[in-house]
Amino acid sequence: MMTMNENSKLGYREGIVSVVLNLFLFVLKYYAGVVSASVALVADAWHTLSDSLTSVVVILGLRLSSRKPDQEHPFGHGRWEQVAAVIIAILLAVVGWGFIEDAVAKLVVHESARYGTWAYVATLVSIGLKEALARYAFHIARLTKNMAVKADGWHHRSDALSSVIVLAGVFLNPYVWWMDSALGILVSLMLFYAAYGIIREAVNKILGEKPSEEMIAEVKKIVGEEMGKQAYPHHFHVHNYGDHTEFTFHVKVPGEETVRQTHELATRVEQRLCSEMNVDATIHIEPLERV
């Protein structure tokens, strides 16, 4: 059974909007490319269509990550978000490589782009809508902390950049025949860098990350308020499962306190961490005499 929280619903909505607008832009740019006899614009249309596939990956990732924990996956399926982000990053790299191949091929044969009037309209509309989609995706990603949506935003921006290449070719091609190819290679390098950053962040979350200094400071503050100044938290570990975070650490407390006392204090700390930091904490208690 799958249920979607508010964050997943926002990401899901972003994917649906992306699919609809990408299909519209594909039809617009493909028609403009055929009317203008522009190979570059037709290729750019197919690049836009590939963004629809990326958004479908986001939607599937959100649906899979929304599954409830089961016997085989007691911490849920939230890491499907990271898997989806890696898939999208690979698609970004593939698109970037395609740009490089096309650019080099044009340089070898000294081929310059040729654009018609419809290219102006289609390209300008594409740049505006794709950049708007990218910013919308980045906004949703900041709200939800969803890496797959963030990766989708980079894919939207890559399409906006590819349309900028087409537009630059429209204006500069009569004067600099190789400009279209040079800009294509530049954008490809930007796509590779974006893909690398997405994969690195996703892999770090899958492998496990060190808690941030801000997170540790907040936990120490809550422990001090609930368990007193003689409680010493340490040995912090965080495990990210998409919208579900497991946090474990040890706390040294005075040895004369009873098990019941320390258990009650630890429970209060766990409840505050859940309500204030949205993490499910597990605390291991140690006697202070071991120091």
C-alpha positions in Angstrom: 0.0 0.0 0.0 1.3 3.5 -0.8 0.4 6.8 0.8 1.9 10.1 -0.3 2.9 12.8 2.3 2.8 16.5 1.5 6.4 16.6 0.2 5.8 13.6 -2.1 2.6 15.3 -3.4 4.6 18.5 -4.2 7.2 16.5 -6.1 4.6 14.4 -7.9 2.9 17.6 -9.0 6.2 19.0 -10.3 6.6 15.8 -12.4 3.1 16.1 -13.9 3.5 19.8 -14.8 6.9 18.9 -16.4 5.5 16.2 -18.6 2.6 18.3 -19.9 4.8 21.4 -20.7 7.5 19.3 -22.2 5.1 17.6 -24.6 3.8 21.1 -25.6 7.3 22.4 -26.2 8.2 19.3 -28.2 5.4 19.8 -30.6 6.2 23.5 -30.9 9.9 23.1 -31.5 9.5 20.1 -33.9 7.1 22.1 -36.0 9.4 25.1 -36.0 12.3 22.9 -37.0 10.5 21.3 -39.9 9.2 24.7 -41.2 12.6 26.3 -40.8 14.5 23.3 -42.2 16.6 23.4 -39.0 18.3 20.1 -38.0 19.5 21.8 -34.7 16.0 22.8 -33.7 14.5 19.4 -34.5 17.3 17.8 -32.4 16.5 20.3 -29.6 12.8 19.2 -29.8 13.8 15.6 -29.2 16.0 16.8 -26.3 12.9 18.4 -24.8 11.0 15.1 -25.3 13.7 13.3 -23.3 12.9 15.7 -20.4 9.4 14.1 -20.3 11.1 10.7 -19.7 13.1 12.3 -16.8 9.9 13.6 -15.2 8.4 10.2 -15.5 11.4 8.8 -13.6 10.7 11.4 -10.9 7.1 10.4 -10.7 7.9 6.7 -10.5 10.6 7.4 -7.9 8.1 9.3 -5.7 5.5 6.6 -6.0 8.0 3.9 -5.1 9.5 5.9 -2.2 6.0 6.5 -0.8 5.5 2.8 0.0 5.0 2.0 3.7 7.7 0.1 5.5 7.3 -3.7 5.2 9.1 -6.8 6.5 11.9 -6.6 3.9 12.3 -2.8 4.2 11.6 -1.8 7.8 12.8 1.7 7.2 10.6 2.3 4.2 11.4 2.9 0.5 12.5 6.5 0.7 15.9 5.8 -0.9 14.2 5.4 -4.2 14.5 9.1 -4.4 18.3 8.8 -4.5 18.1 6.0 -7.0 15.9 8.1 -9.2 18.3 11.0 -8.9 21.2 8.8 -10.1 19.2 7.7 -13.1 18.4 11.3 -14.0 22.0 12.3 -13.6 23.0 9.5 -16.0 20.5 10.8 -18.5 22.0 14.3 -18.1 25.4 12.9 -18.9 24.1 11.0 -21.9 22.5 14.2 -23.3 25.8 16.1 -22.7 27.7 13.5 -24.6 25.3 13.8 -27.5 25.9 17.5 -27.6 29.6 17.0 -27.8 29.3 14.4 -30.6 27.1 16.7 -32.6 29.3 19.8 -32.0 32.5 17.9 -33.0 30.8 16.5 -36.2 29.8 20.0 -37.2 33.3 21.4 -36.6 34.9 18.6 -38.7 32.7 19.4 -41.8 32.5 23.1 -41.2 28.8 23.0 -40.9 26.9 26.0 -39.6 23.3 26.1 -38.4 20.5 27.5 -40.5 17.4 28.9 -38.9 14.1 30.3 -40.1 11.6 32.8 -38.6 9.7 30.2 -36.6 13.0 29.3 -34.8 12.9 32.7 -33.0 9.4 32.1 -31.6 9.9 28.5 -30.6 13.3 29.1 -29.1 12.3 32.1 -27.0 9.2 30.3 -25.7 11.3 27.3 -24.9 13.9 29.3 -23.0 11.2 31.1 -20.9 9.2 28.0 -20.1 12.1 25.7 -19.4 13.8 28.2 -17.1 10.5 28.7 -15.3 10.2 24.9 -14.9 13.7 24.7 -13.6 13.1 27.3 -11.0 9.8 25.7 -10.0 11.6 22.3 -9.6 14.4 23.9 -7.5 11.8 25.6 -5.4 10.0 22.3 -4.8 13.3 20.6 -4.1 14.2 23.2 -1.4 10.9 22.6 0.3 10.9 18.8 0.1 14.7 18.1 0.1 14.0 15.7 -2.7 17.1 15.0 -4.8 15.2 13.6 -7.8 13.2 16.8 -8.2 16.4 18.8 -7.9 17.9 16.6 -10.6 14.8 17.2 -12.8 15.3 20.9 -12.3 18.9 20.6 -13.7 17.5 18.7 -16.7 15.0 21.5 -17.4 17.9 24.0 -17.2 19.9 21.9 -19.6 17.1 22.2 -22.1 16.9 26.0 -21.6 20.7 26.2 -22.1 20.4 24.1 -25.3 17.7 26.5 -26.5 20.1 29.4 -25.7 22.6 27.7 -28.0 20.1 27.7 -30.8 19.2 31.4 -30.2 22.9 32.3 -30.1 23.3 30.5 -33.4 20.4 32.5 -34.9 22.2 35.8 -34.1 25.9 34.9 -34.4 26.0 32.2 -37.0 26.1 34.6 -40.0 29.4 36.0 -38.5 31.0 33.1 -36.7 30.3 29.8 -38.3 31.6 27.6 -35.5 29.8 29.5 -32.6 27.0 26.9 -32.5 29.5 24.0 -32.0 31.6 25.9 -29.4 28.6 26.7 -27.3 27.4 23.1 -27.6 30.6 21.8 -26.1 30.5 24.4 -23.3 27.0 23.4 -22.3 28.0 19.7 -22.4 30.7 20.4 -19.9 28.2 22.2 -17.6 25.9 19.1 -17.9 28.7 16.8 -16.9 29.4 18.9 -13.9 25.8 19.0 -12.8 25.5 15.2 -13.3 28.6 14.7 -11.2 27.2 16.8 -8.4 23.9 15.0 -8.4 25.5 11.6 -8.3 28.0 12.5 -5.6 25.2 13.9 -3.4 22.9 10.9 -4.0 25.7 8.3 -3.4 26.8 10.1 -0.2 23.2 9.8 1.2 23.0 6.1 0.2 26.3 5.3 1.8 25.6 7.4 4.9 26.7 10.9 5.8 28.3 12.4 8.9 25.7 14.6 10.7 26.2 18.3 10.2 27.7 20.5 12.9 24.4 22.3 13.1 22.5 19.1 13.7 24.9 17.9 16.4 24.8 21.3 18.1 21.0 21.2 18.2 20.9 17.6 19.6 23.4 18.5 22.3 21.2 21.5 23.2 18.1 19.4 23.6 20.0 16.7 25.6 21.3 19.3 27.9 17.9 20.8 28.5 16.3 17.4 29.2 19.0 15.4 30.8 21.2 18.0 32.5 24.7 19.3 32.1 26.2 16.0 33.3 24.9 14.2 30.3 27.4 13.9 27.4 26.1 12.9 24.0 28.5 11.4 21.5 29.0 8.8 18.7 26.4 10.3 16.4 25.1 8.5 13.3 22.5 9.6 10.8 20.7 7.4 8.3 18.7 9.1 5.5 15.7 7.3 4.0 14.3 10.1 1.8 11.6 11.8 4.0 12.5 9.5 6.9 15.6 10.0 9.0 17.0 7.6 11.6 19.4 9.2 14.1 21.4 7.2 16.7 23.9 8.4 19.4 25.2 7.5 22.8 24.8 9.5 26.0 27.0 9.2 29.1 25.0 9.9 32.3 25.9 9.7 36.1 26.1 6.1 37.1 23.9 6.5 40.2 20.8 7.2 38.1 18.4 4.3 37.7 17.5 2.6 34.4 13.9 3.9 34.8 15.1 7.5 35.3 17.5 7.5 32.3 14.9 5.7 30.1 12.3 8.4 30.9 14.9 11.2 30.1 16.0 9.5 26.9 12.3 9.1 25.8 11.7 12.9 26.3 14.8 13.7 24.2 13.6 11.3 21.5 10.2 12.9 21.5 11.7 16.4 21.1 14.0 15.3 18.3 11.0 13.9 16.5 8.8 17.0 16.9 11.5 19.7 16.5 13.9 18.1 14.0 11.8 15.4 12.3 14.1 12.6 13.1 13.5 9.2 14.7 16.2 8.9 17.3 17.6 5.8 19.2 19.7 6.6 22.3 22.2 4.3 23.9 22.8 5.1 27.6 26.3 4.7 29.2 27.4 5.3 32.8 29.7 8.3 33.2 32.2 6.3 35.3 33.5 4.7 32.0 35.2 8.0 31.1 
